[in-house]
């Protein structure tokens, strides 16, 4: 909830406008929070960017019977014209200025709509259950021209990247309080699931901001499953530790218009983690974190065997790529 409602309008140079309204309402049971934002900006470009953005959020939250819950709907939509990069030689020859563009038809639009639910239940033993679920619908259309007339001297090299995506997922976890060698401790175990269904997703030739032909198009179901556990222990009155590990599976099934790039791959990866938190004072904590994580590569690259434009043979990318890191930080 908000302590009070708010409304604002902001004006700036290059036809920048932003408006915002937000408030919360107490219902018979629970709270309703809402916010709406709209914005426009042309930027300094010779071809006005004409960027338009809309954001909205609506959340109902309820704390009843020892269970805290919230249901959230969010919406985002935007579109713009993009000047992108220009060659230095074009500026040197005064073909365009610093804020000019070679292809004024480059543009994009994106939208994203989601519905999510979260719940927290505190138990009599001092532990808790947490659960969440979500669904997302998003799309992107991006027209770019990086090489102008290098590959196609007649029609130009403009390309469209486009995808439509649906995401479904959720998670659940349980925490138990306990004693470890006489020290206060807790154990948490949980599971997470997510499935992305992309279709279609593709790369297309374009001219004048319009799609003209298909380079590669595909449909990609991609599923991720994660299992994790952690133990938090208060080692001393001022020092606590968190030791954890998780294991993740990623499964992709690519159905490409280029048959050589279709395929299915499944990968597993494990990630240990360690954190030490020192409470230097009632208002200052020092964190030392170390562990492993990962990122997932584009599913199409994971099964690709030939380059989409040239048809040349290529090596497929690794589905999951390990990362290692350590960091220290203070929080005041």
N, C-alpha and C positions, 0 to 999 in steps of 0.2 A: 504494500500500500504506500501511497504518497501522503506526506503530512498535509499537503494542499494541492489543488490542481494548478496547472501552469499552461500558459499559452505564450508563444513568442513568434515574432517575424524578424528576420535578419536580411538586410539589404547590403550589397557590396558591388564593387566594380565588375565589369564584364557581364553585366546583367545577372549577377549572383542573387538568388532569392532562396530563403529557407524558411519554412513555417513548421511549427511544432505545437501540438496540443496533447496534453496527458492529464489523467486524473484517475482516481480510484474511488470506488463506491462500496460501502458496507451493505451487504445484503442480509436477509434474515439468517442465512447460514453462509459464512465465508465472505470473501472479498473479491471484487471485480476490478481489475486494473486494465486500462486501455491507453494507447498512445498512437498518434498518427503524425507522420512527418512527410513533407514534400519539399523537393529542392530542384533548382535549375541553375545552370552555369554555362556561359559561353567560353570562358577561358580567354587567354590572350591571342588565340590563333586567328590567322587571316580567314580561314574557313571556320565559322563559329561552331563550337563543339555541340551546342544545343543539348547539353546533358540534362536529362530529367530523371529524377529518382523518387520513388514512393516507398515508404516503410510503414508497416502497421503491426501492432501487437495487441492481443487480447488474452488476458490470463485470469482464470478463476482459481482461487486457492481456498482451502478448507482445512481447519485443524479441529478434529473432532474424534473422540474416542481413542485418544492416544495415537492417532494416525494423521500425519500432515500430508496433504495431497495438493497437486496443482495440475491444471489442464491449460495448455498454452497454444494459441494459434498465432502464427506469424506470416507476414506476406512482404515480399520485396519485388519490385519491378523497376527496371531502368533501361534507357536507350541513349545513344550518343553517336556523334560523328568524331572520328579520331584522325588527327593529322599525322600520327606516327612519325617515324624518323625520316630525315631527308639527307641526301648525300652532301658531303662538304663541298664537292665540286659544283653542285647546283647553287649553293649559297655564294661561293666564290665568283661564279659567272653571273650572279644576280638574276638567275632564272626564278628563284624564289627567295623570300626573306627568311630570317631566322624562325619566324612563326608561320611559314608557308607550308604548303603540302604539294606533293607530286600527284597523288590520286585523291581528289576530294570526295570520292564515293566510298572510301573506307568507313565502316561504321559497325555498330554492334548493339545487341540488346540481350538482356538477361532477366530471368525471373526465378523466384524461389518461394514456395509455399509449404508450410510445415504445421504439423499438429503433434504435440508431445505431452506425455503424462509422466509425473514423478510422484513417488510416495516414500514416506519414511515412517516406520513403526518402531516405537521404543518399547522394549519388552520388560517384563518384571525382573528378569535376571540381570538387567543393566545393559544387555546387548540391544541390537537393532537389526531390522530388515530394511533394505533399500531396494527399490525397483523403479524401472523407467521403461517407457516404450515410445517410439516415434515413427512418423511417416513423413516423407519429404517428396515433393515434386519440383523439379527444376529443369530449366532449359537455357541454352546459350547459342547465339548466332554471332559469329565474329568474322568480319570481312577485313582482310589485311592484304597489303601488297608490299613485299619486302624487296623484290628485285625488279619491279616495274615492267620493263619490256625485254628483259634478258633472255628468258626462255621462250616467250611467244611475242615476237616483234609486232604481230598484227593485232592480237586481242589483249595483250598485256598479261601479267602474271598474278593478277588478283586471285585470292583463294578465300574460301569460306570454311571455317571450322564450326561444326554444329554438333550439339548433343541434346538429347532428351533423356532425363534420368528420374527414376523412382527409387527411393530408398526406404527400407523397412528395417527396424532394429529395436533392440532393447537390452536390458541387463538386469541382473538381480544379485544381491550380495547379503551375507549374514555376518554379523560381528558378535563374538563371544568374549566377555571379560574373564580374566583368569589371573593366577599368580604364577610367576616364573622365578624360581629360586627366591621366593619371598618378595618379589618385586611386582608392583601392579603392571599388568600386561593385557593385551587383547589380541585376538586372532580374527582376521577377516578373510573370507573366501568368496569368490564371485565368478560370474560368467557373463559374457557379452556376446551378442549376435548382431550381425548386420548383413543385409543383402542389397546390393545395388543392381538395378536392372536398367541398362543403357540400351536404348533403341528408338530410333537409329542414332548412331554416332559416326561421324564421317568427315572426310576432307573432300572438298569440291572445288572445281575451277569456277571462277566468277568473272564477270565483266560489268562495270558500271553499277556495282552493288547488287547484282542479280546472279543467282546460281546458273551456270551454263552446262556443266557436265560433272560426273562423279569420278573422283580419283580412287577413293576407297570408302566403303560404307559397311558398317557391321552392327551386330547386336551382341551385347555382352552381359550375361548374368555373372555377377561376382559376389561370392559369399565369404564372410569373415567370421571366425569363431575364436573367442579368447577366454581362457581360464586363468585365474590369478589367485594369489594368496599373499598375505602379509601379516607380520607380527610386529606390534608396537609395544615397547617395554620402557618403563621409566627406570633407568639404571641408577640414577641418583636423584635427589630432590630437584636438581637443575639440569639434568641431562637425560634425554630419551633417545631411543633408537627405533628405526623402522627397517626391517629386513623383508624383502618381498621378491617374488618371481612370478612371471606369467608365461604362458605358452599360447601362441597364436597360429591359426591355420588360415590360409588364403586359398580359395579355389576359384578359378576363372574358366569360362567356356566361351571362346570367341568364335563367332560365326561371321566371317568376312566375305565381302564380294570378291576378294582375291583369295581363291581357295587355298593357296599355299600358306596364307596367314591365319587360317582357321585352326583351332585346336583347343585342347583342355590341359590345364596344369594345376597341380595342387602342391602347396609348400607349407612347411612347418618352421617355426622359429621360436626360441626361448629367450627370455630377457630377465636376468637377475638385477636387483636394485638394492641399494643401501643408502640410508640417510641417518645423520646424527644431528640432533637439534639441541643446542645449548641455550638455556634461558639466562642471559647475562643480567637481566633485571626484569622488573614487572612489565616493562615496555620495550625490551630489546631481546631479540633472539638471533642466534647465529646458526645458519644452516650449512651443512656439508653434505653434498649429494654425489653419488657415483652410481653408474649402472649402464645397462645396455638397452637399446630400443631398436626401432627399425622403421623403414618406410617401404611402401608398396609401389612398384613401378606400374606405369600404364599397362593395363591388361593386354592391349593390342600389341605392345612391344614384347610382351612375355611369350606370345605364340608366333610372332612374325618371323618369316623366313626370307622374304624378299622386300626390297624397298618399294613403297607404294607407287612412286612416280617413275623411277628408272627401271624397276624390275630386277635390279642387281641383288645377288645373294647377300644376306646379312645374318648376324648372330642374334638370337633371341636374348632379351634382357632377363636378368634374375628377377623372379617374382617378388621376393622380400630381401631387402638389403639391410644388413646389420649396421648399427651406429653405436658408438661408445662415447660416453661423456662424463665429466665431473665438474662440479661447480660449488663455489662457496659464496654465500651472500648473507647479509645482515638485514633484519627486518625490525624497524623501529615504529 
